[in-house]
């Protein structure tokens, strides 16, 4: 039974891969059999109706083959669209996972960087209040505050840059997938 199943599966693969050749073989085999039968009974008197009845199945076979080829064409298109949909879904899931990971990393960075920066900023304000008269201390405080702002801006830019990079790589992947489904 297993051998029969494998044989039928391999036959279906051949039919699916070369449907026009299979259809032509089927039609011309029928035509050959009808012609052999016609020549076997050559001496019998036949009317036009006999000829029509012998060869009318050819017309129906051509119609059936045309329908069969259309079904195969739609089946292939459906299969390609399903595959492309699966690739889109996979790409979307990958993009969401990357985005979640990026959010986790930037949240961790923000927690581990912003909390100490907030403390530094508060202490710098305290220094300003305490040493308002000292220009040197105010210059140091300004330098510290500008460095704190640069670090905060860098963390925000990192998140923005990584998000843009994820979107760009995803759109490039989707563009590579799209031509396969657009045919």
N, C-alpha and C positions, 0 to 999 in steps of 0.2 A: 504494500500500500504506500509506503514511504517513497519507493522508487517511482510509482505512478504519479504521486503528488509532485515530486521533483521534476519529472518529465513534463507534466502539465504546466508547472510554474515556468520552466525554461521555454516551453512552447509559447506561453503567454508573453514572456519577455521579448521573444523574437517577433511575435505578431504586433506587440506594442511598439517595438522599435522600427519595424518595416511594414506598416499596415497596408500600404499601396501594393507592395509586392505580394503580400498574402492575399489581398483582394483579387489582384489580377490572376494569381494562380488558381484561386477558387472559381472565378468566372470562366477562365479558359479551360479548366478541367471539366466543368459542366458542359461547355461548348464542345469539347472533344468527345465526351461521352454521348452527347446527343448526335453529333455528326457520325460517330461510329455506329450508333443504333440506326441512323438513317441509311447509311451505306450497307448495313447488314440486311436491311429489308428493302434493298434497292429495287428489286423486281416487283414489289407490290405497288399497286396503283395508289397514288396519294393525291389528295386535293390540296388546295391552298390552305384550307382550314387545318389539315394535318401538319403542314409546315409551320403555321402560326402557333398551333398548340405545342409543337416540339420546341420552338425557339422563344415563346413568349416569356418563359421564366428568366431569360437573359435580361430582359428589360427590368424585371423586378429585382434581379440580382444587382444590377447597376444601381438601382434606387437604394437597395439595402446597403450596398457598399458605401454609397455617398453618405447615407445616414450614419453608418458605422464610423467613417472617417471624421464626420462632424462630432460625434460623441467622443472619440479619442482626442480630437483637438480641444474640445471644451474640458475634458478631464485633465489633459496636460496643463491647460491654462489655469484651471482650478488648483492643481497641485503646485504650480509655480507661485500662484498668489498665496496659497497657504504657507508655502516655504518662506516667501518674502514677509508675510505677516509674522511668522515665527521669528524671523531675523529682526524685524522691527521691535517685536515684543522683547526679545533678548537684549537688544541695544537699549531699549527704554529701561529695562531692569538694571542693566549694567550702569547706565547713567544715573539712575536713582541711587544705586549703591555707592557710586563714587561721590555723589552729592552728599549723601548722608555721612560718609567717611570724612569728607571735607568739612562739613558742618561740625562733626565731632572734634576734628583736629583743631579747627579755628576756635571752637568754644573752649577747648582745653588750653590753647594758646592764650586766648583772651582772659581766661580765669587765672592762669599762671603768670601772665604778664600784666594784665590790667589791674589786678588787685595790688601787686607791689607798686605799680605806677601810680595808682590812686593814693597809696600811702606816701610815696615820694612827693607827689603833687601837694598833698595836705601839709607835709612837713616843710615843703618849700614855701608855702603860703605863711606858715607859722614863722619861718625864718624872716620873711619879708616884713611881717608885722613887728617882730622883735628887733630887727636891725634896719629899720626904715632909713636911718640916717647914713648908714654905711653904703656908699656906692659900690664898693667892691663886693659886698655880700649880695646886693641887688643884682649885680652883673652875673654872679654865680647862680643866683636863683633863676634869672632869665635864661641862662644857658641850660640849667636843669629842666626848666619847663619846656623849652623848645625841644630838647632831646626827648622828653616824655611824649610830646605831641608827635614827633617824628616816629617814635616807636609805635604809637597808637595808629598813626596813618599807615605805617608799613604793614601792620597786622590786617587792617581793613583792605589794603591793596592786595595783599597776598590772597585773601579770600576771594576778592573780585577777580584777580588774575586766574586763579585755579578754576573758578566757576566758568569763566570765558574759555579756558583751555578745554575743559570737559565738554562744553557745548560745541566748540569747534571740532574736536575729534569725533564727537557723535555725529555731527552733521556730515563730516567727511565720510564716515562709515556708512551712513544712510544714503549718501549719494552713490557710493559704490554698490549698494544693494539695489537701489531704485532701477537702474537700467535693466536688470534681470526681470523685474516684474512689469516693465513698461512695454515689452515686446508683444 
